[in-house]
C-alpha cells in the first residue's frame, strides 16, 4: 500500500497539470481574440482612410470632433500669410516666439498649398491626353 503522502502529492500534481492546461487553453483563446481585434481595428482604420480619401481632406464636419469643443484661436488666412486671432479679439501668439506652434500660426503659406482655379488641369481620362 502506498503512503498517504504520495497519493496526496499525486493528486496535487494532477490538479496542477489540469490548471496549467486550462491556463494555456485560456491564453491561446486570448491570443486568438487579440488577433481578431487587431484585424478589426486595422480594417476599421483602412475603411476610415478610404472614406477620407473619397470625401477629400477638406470636408471636415461637426461629426468629426466632440460637441463640447470650443475654438480658442481663429485662423485667418490669405495668399501670403496666415495670422491668428484669439476668439476674445486679442492677438494670437507672439511672432518672435521660437515655439513651433507660434511659428506655424504666423509662418507664410507655402506656395504649393495655394489653390489656383485657373491652373491647367491634368489629364484624367484618355480623351484629355494630347493626340499625336
DRENTIZA-370363 format. One record per atom (N, C-alpha, C): x, y, z; residue in three letters. Coordinates in steps of 0.1 Angstrom, whole numbers, plus 5000, padded with zeros to 4 digits. Example, Ala and Ser with C-alpha at 12.3 -4.5 7.8 and 13.67 -1.06 7.14 Angstrom:
2
513249435078ALA512349555078ALA513249675078ALA512849785071SER513749895071SER512950005079SER
END
This chain:
132
500849885000UNK500050005000UNK500950125000UNK500550224992UNK501350354991UNK500950445003UNK501950515007UNK501750605018UNK500750715014UNK500050775024UNK499050885021UNK499751005015UNK500951035019UNK501651155013UNK501851144998UNK502151024993UNK502351004979UNK501051024971UNK499950974976UNK498750994969UNK498251144969UNK498551204980UNK498251344981UNK499051424972UNK500351394971UNK501251464962UNK500851444947UNK500451314944UNK500051284931UNK498751364927UNK497851374936UNK496551454934UNK496851594931UNK497851654940UNK498151794938UNK498851814924UNK499751724921UNK500451734908UNK499451724896UNK498451634897UNK497451614887UNK496551744886UNK496251804897UNK495451924898UNK496252034892UNK497452044895UNK498352154889UNK498452134874UNK498552014869UNK498651984855UNK497352034848UNK496252004854UNK494952044849UNK494852194848UNK495252264859UNK495252404859UNK496152474849UNK497352414847UNK498252464837UNK497652444823UNK497052324820UNK496452304807UNK495252404805UNK494452434815UNK493352524814UNK493952664812UNK495052704819UNK495652834817UNK496152854802UNK496852744797UNK497352764783UNK496252764773UNK495152694775UNK493952704766UNK493352844767UNK493252894779UNK492753034780UNK493653134774UNK494953114775UNK495953204769UNK495953194754UNK495753074749UNK495653064734UNK494353134729UNK493253114736UNK492053184733UNK492153334733UNK492953384743UNK493153534744UNK493953584732UNK494953504728UNK495753544717UNK494953544704UNK494053454702UNK493153454691UNK492253574691UNK491753604702UNK490853724703UNK491553854701UNK492753864706UNK493553984704UNK493953994689UNK494253884682UNK494553894668UNK493253934660UNK492153884664UNK490853924657UNK490554064660UNK490754114672UNK490554254675UNK491554344667UNK492754304666UNK493754384658UNK493354384644UNK492854274638UNK492354274624UNK491254364622UNK490254364632UNK489154454631UNK489554604632UNK490454634641UNK490954774642UNK491654814629UNK492454724624UNK493154754611UNK492154774600UNK491154694599UNK490154704589UNK489454834591UNK489154874603UNK488455004605UNK489255124601UNK490555124604UNK491455234600UNK491555234585UNK491555114579UNK491655114564UNK490355174558UNK489155134564UNK487955194559UNK487855344561UNK488355384573UNK488355534576UNK489255604565UNK490455554563UNK491255614553UNK490655614539UNK490055504535UNK489355504522UNK488255604521UNK487455624532UNK486355714532UNK486955864532UNK488055884539UNK488656014540UNK489156054526UNK489755954519UNK490255974506UNK489156004496UNK488055934498UNK486855954489UNK486256094491UNK486156134504UNK485456254507UNK486456374505UNK487656354505UNK488656464504UNK489056514518UNK490256574519UNK490656614532UNK490156744536UNK489356814528UNK488756944531UNK487456934537UNK486756814537UNK485456804542UNK485456764557UNK485556864565UNK485556844580UNK484156884585UNK483556804592UNK482256834597UNK482256824612UNK481156864618UNK481056864633UNK480956724638UNK480756624630UNK480756484634UNK482156434637UNK483156504632UNK484556454634UNK485256514646UNK484556584655UNK485056634667UNK483956644678UNK484356644690UNK483456644701UNK482556774701UNK481356764705UNK480456874705UNK480756974717UNK481556934727UNK481857014738UNK483057104734UNK483757084723UNK484957154720UNK484557294715UNK485357394720UNK485157534715UNK486557584710UNK486557664700UNK487857714694UNK488457814704UNK489757814705UNK490457914713UNK491158014704UNK491457974691UNK492158064682UNK491358064669UNK491158174663UNK490558184649UNK491758214640UNK491858134630UNK492958154620UNK492458214607UNK492958334604UNK492558404591UNK493758384581UNK493458334570UNK494458304560UNK494358404548UNK495458424542UNK495458504530UNK496458434521UNK496758484509UNK497658414500UNK499058424504UNK499458524513UNK500858534517UNK501058494531UNK500258524540UNK500458484554UNK499258424561UNK499458364572UNK498358304580UNK498558374593UNK497558454598UNK497658524610UNK496558464620UNK496958464633UNK496058414643UNK495458524651UNK494158504654UNK493558604663UNK492758514673UNK492858544686UNK492058474696UNK490558514695UNK489758424700UNK488358444699UNK487858574707UNK488658604717UNK488358724725UNK488858854719UNK489458844707UNK489858964700UNK491359004702UNK491958944712UNK493358964714UNK494258904703UNK495458964701UNK496258904690UNK496758764694UNK497058684684UNK497558554687UNK498958544693UNK499658434692UNK500958424697UNK501958524691UNK503058544699UNK504058634695UNK504758584683UNK504958664672UNK505658614660UNK507058594662UNK507658654672UNK509058634675UNK509358514684UNK508258444688UNK508358334697UNK509058214689UNK509958144696UNK510658034689UNK509857904690UNK508757894697UNK507957774698UNK507357734684UNK507457614680UNK506957574666UNK505557604664UNK504657594674UNK503257634672UNK503157774669UNK503857864676UNK503758004673UNK504258034659UNK505357974656UNK505858004642UNK504957944632UNK504257834635UNK503357774625UNK502157864622UNK501657934632UNK500558024630UNK500958144622UNK502158194624UNK502558324618UNK503358294605UNK503658164602UNK504558134591UNK503858164578UNK504658204567UNK504058224554UNK503558094549UNK502558104541UNK501957984535UNK502857934523UNK503157814523UNK503957764512UNK503157774499UNK503957814488UNK503257834475UNK502557714470UNK502957594472UNK502357474467UNK500957444473UNK500657514484UNK499357494491UNK498357594486UNK498757694479UNK497757794474UNK497057734461UNK495757724462UNK495057664451UNK494757774441UNK494957734428UNK494757834417UNK493757764408UNK492557834407UNK491457774399UNK491757794384UNK492657884381UNK492957904367UNK494157814362UNK494657734371UNK495757654367UNK495257544357UNK496157504347UNK495657404338UNK495457264345UNK494457194341UNK494057074348UNK494956964341UNK495256864350UNK496056754344UNK495056654338UNK495456584327UNK494556494320UNK494056384330UNK492756354330UNK492256254338UNK491656134331UNK491356154318UNK490856044310UNK491556044297UNK491555934290UNK492255914277UNK491956024267UNK490756074267UNK490356174257UNK491056314260UNK491456334273UNK492156454276UNK493556464273UNK494156344270UNK495556344266UNK495756404252UNK496956474250UNK497156524236UNK497356414226UNK496856444214UNK496956344203UNK498256364196UNK498756254190UNK499956264182UNK499756284168UNK
END
